[in-house]
Amino acid sequence: MVHVCCAACASHVFKELEKDGFVPIAFFYHPEIDDKEEYEKRSADIKSLCSEDGVSLIENKFQPKEFWSQITPFTDKDSIKFINDKDRYRRRRCQLCTAFIVQKTVEEAKKLKIKYFTLTNLCSPYKDHEEIIAQANEKALDYQLSFYYQDFRKGYWNGRNYARNHGIYLSTHCGCSESVKERILE
């Protein structure tokens, strides 16, 4: 089970997993994307890539409210959880996003009786690998699954180039509206 963030990253990760003897099953889930147009662009490209590569795809519905309801206390000045520091807030927001993604991925893997899971977020040089690894390992234990870690970052630019050469949408942010403001990618 591979949580896929975008077709650019997935193009590289699928190839690496196949080299290691895995048959990837893509799981497209993005609770942090609150822009329906952004969600649909990524979804369309993932569907196309999976179709071309013969990869099975599972897609969750566009439902950003669950994620954002968890973020609101950190932005509400009247909340005890309010975080005034922008860097601390961004770290917390990203931790929660990772937690949502990992949780849903392991639930889906368990439901389908898939033993291994990983994330294409591990392709991004902008993501906190230690945070992803810690959360994924914890959930792997909870669900009696195996988290497959590989540092896919070496293929990040390969994926970006693949996307450019195949007319695939390249986002300049992680997905959430907050990262649009930060524009932390490329």
C-alpha positions as CSV (number, residue, x, y, z in Angstrom):
1,M,0.0,0.0,0.0
2,V,1.6,3.3,-1.1
3,H,0.1,6.6,0.0
4,V,0.5,8.8,-3.1
5,C,0.8,12.6,-2.8
6,C,1.2,13.4,-6.5
7,A,2.0,11.7,-9.8
8,A,5.5,13.2,-10.0
9,C,6.6,11.5,-6.7
10,A,4.6,8.4,-7.4
11,S,6.3,7.9,-10.8
12,H,9.6,7.5,-9.1
13,V,8.4,5.6,-6.0
14,F,6.5,3.0,-8.1
15,K,9.6,2.2,-10.1
16,E,11.8,1.8,-7.0
17,L,9.2,-0.4,-5.3
18,E,9.0,-2.6,-8.3
19,K,12.8,-3.0,-8.4
20,D,12.5,-4.2,-4.8
21,G,9.9,-6.8,-5.8
22,F,6.8,-5.1,-4.6
23,V,3.6,-4.7,-6.5
24,P,2.4,-1.2,-5.5
25,I,-1.2,-0.4,-4.7
26,A,-1.8,3.3,-4.7
27,F,-3.8,5.0,-2.0
28,F,-4.8,8.6,-2.8
29,Y,-5.9,10.4,0.4
30,H,-5.4,14.1,1.0
31,P,-7.4,15.5,4.0
32,E,-5.2,18.6,4.0
33,I,-6.1,19.8,0.5
34,D,-9.0,22.2,0.9
35,D,-9.0,23.5,-2.7
36,K,-11.2,21.1,-4.8
37,E,-9.5,22.2,-8.0
38,E,-6.1,21.3,-6.6
39,Y,-7.4,17.9,-5.4
40,E,-9.0,17.1,-8.8
41,K,-5.7,18.0,-10.7
42,R,-3.7,15.6,-8.5
43,S,-6.4,13.0,-8.6
44,A,-6.6,13.0,-12.4
45,D,-2.9,12.7,-12.8
46,I,-2.7,9.8,-10.3
47,K,-5.5,8.0,-12.1
48,S,-3.7,8.5,-15.4
49,L,-0.3,7.3,-14.0
50,C,-1.8,4.3,-12.3
51,S,-3.6,3.4,-15.5
52,E,-0.4,3.6,-17.6
53,D,1.6,1.7,-15.1
54,G,-1.0,-0.9,-14.3
55,V,-1.1,0.1,-10.6
56,S,-4.4,-0.4,-8.7
57,L,-5.7,2.8,-7.2
58,I,-7.9,3.4,-4.1
59,E,-9.1,7.0,-3.7
60,N,-10.8,8.6,-0.8
61,K,-13.3,11.3,-1.3
62,F,-12.5,15.0,-1.1
63,Q,-13.2,15.7,2.6
64,P,-11.0,18.5,4.1
65,K,-13.2,19.3,7.0
66,E,-12.0,16.5,9.3
67,F,-8.4,17.6,9.0
68,W,-9.0,21.4,9.3
69,S,-11.2,21.0,12.3
70,Q,-8.2,19.5,14.1
71,I,-6.0,22.5,13.0
72,T,-8.4,25.3,14.0
73,P,-7.5,25.3,17.8
74,F,-3.9,26.0,16.9
75,T,-4.9,29.2,15.0
76,D,-7.6,30.4,17.4
77,K,-6.2,33.1,19.7
78,D,-8.8,32.1,22.3
79,S,-7.8,28.5,22.4
80,I,-5.4,27.0,24.9
81,K,-3.7,25.2,22.0
82,F,-3.0,28.5,20.1
83,I,0.5,28.7,18.6
84,N,1.7,32.2,17.9
85,D,5.1,31.1,16.4
86,K,4.8,30.5,12.7
87,D,7.6,27.8,12.6
88,R,6.1,25.9,15.6
89,Y,2.6,26.2,14.0
90,R,3.9,24.8,10.7
91,R,5.6,21.9,12.4
92,R,2.5,21.0,14.3
93,R,0.3,21.3,11.2
94,C,2.6,19.1,9.3
95,Q,2.8,16.5,12.1
96,L,-1.0,16.4,12.2
97,C,-1.1,16.0,8.4
98,T,1.3,13.1,8.5
99,A,-0.6,11.5,11.3
100,F,-3.8,11.7,9.3
101,I,-2.2,10.2,6.2
102,V,-0.4,7.4,8.0
103,Q,-3.5,6.5,10.0
104,K,-5.7,6.3,7.0
105,T,-3.0,4.4,5.0
106,V,-2.6,1.7,7.7
107,E,-6.3,1.4,8.1
108,E,-6.7,0.8,4.4
109,A,-3.8,-1.6,4.3
110,K,-5.2,-3.6,7.2
111,K,-8.7,-3.7,5.7
112,L,-7.2,-5.1,2.4
113,K,-4.8,-7.5,4.3
114,I,-1.8,-5.8,2.8
115,K,1.3,-6.4,5.0
116,Y,3.5,-3.5,3.8
117,F,2.9,0.2,3.5
118,T,5.0,3.3,2.6
119,L,4.4,6.9,1.5
120,T,5.5,8.9,-1.5
121,N,6.1,11.8,0.9
122,L,9.4,10.1,1.5
123,C,10.4,11.3,-2.0
124,S,10.2,14.9,-1.0
125,P,13.4,16.7,0.3
126,Y,11.0,19.1,2.0
127,K,9.3,16.6,4.3
128,D,10.5,15.6,7.8
129,H,11.6,12.0,7.3
130,E,12.3,11.4,10.9
131,E,8.7,12.5,11.8
132,I,7.3,10.3,9.0
133,I,9.4,7.3,10.1
134,A,8.4,7.7,13.8
135,Q,4.7,7.9,13.1
136,A,4.7,5.1,10.5
137,N,6.7,2.8,12.7
138,E,4.3,3.4,15.6
139,K,1.3,2.7,13.5
140,A,2.9,-0.4,12.0
141,L,3.2,-1.8,15.5
142,D,-0.3,-0.8,16.4
143,Y,-1.7,-2.5,13.3
144,Q,0.8,-5.4,13.1
145,L,1.9,-4.2,9.6
146,S,5.4,-3.5,8.2
147,F,6.4,0.0,7.3
148,Y,8.7,-0.1,4.3
149,Y,11.2,2.8,4.5
150,Q,13.4,3.8,1.6
151,D,14.9,7.2,1.2
152,F,13.3,8.1,-2.1
153,R,14.6,11.6,-2.1
154,K,17.3,10.8,-4.6
155,G,14.6,10.4,-7.2
156,Y,12.7,13.6,-6.4
157,W,14.0,15.5,-9.5
158,N,13.5,12.4,-11.7
159,G,9.8,12.5,-10.7
160,R,9.6,16.3,-11.4
161,N,11.3,15.8,-14.8
162,Y,9.0,12.8,-15.6
163,A,6.0,15.1,-14.8
164,R,7.3,17.9,-17.0
165,N,7.9,15.4,-19.9
166,H,4.4,13.8,-19.6
167,G,2.3,17.0,-19.1
168,I,1.6,16.2,-15.5
169,Y,0.6,19.0,-13.1
170,L,3.4,20.1,-10.8
171,S,2.3,21.7,-7.6
172,T,4.5,24.3,-5.9
173,H,3.2,23.4,-2.5
174,C,2.4,20.4,-0.3
175,G,-1.3,20.7,-0.6
176,C,-2.9,22.6,2.2
177,S,-3.9,26.2,1.8
178,E,-1.3,27.2,4.4
179,S,1.5,25.7,2.3
180,V,0.2,27.6,-0.7
181,K,1.1,30.8,1.2
182,E,4.5,29.4,2.1
183,R,5.3,27.9,-1.3
184,I,8.0,25.7,0.1
185,L,8.5,23.6,-3.0
186,E,10.6,24.4,-6.0
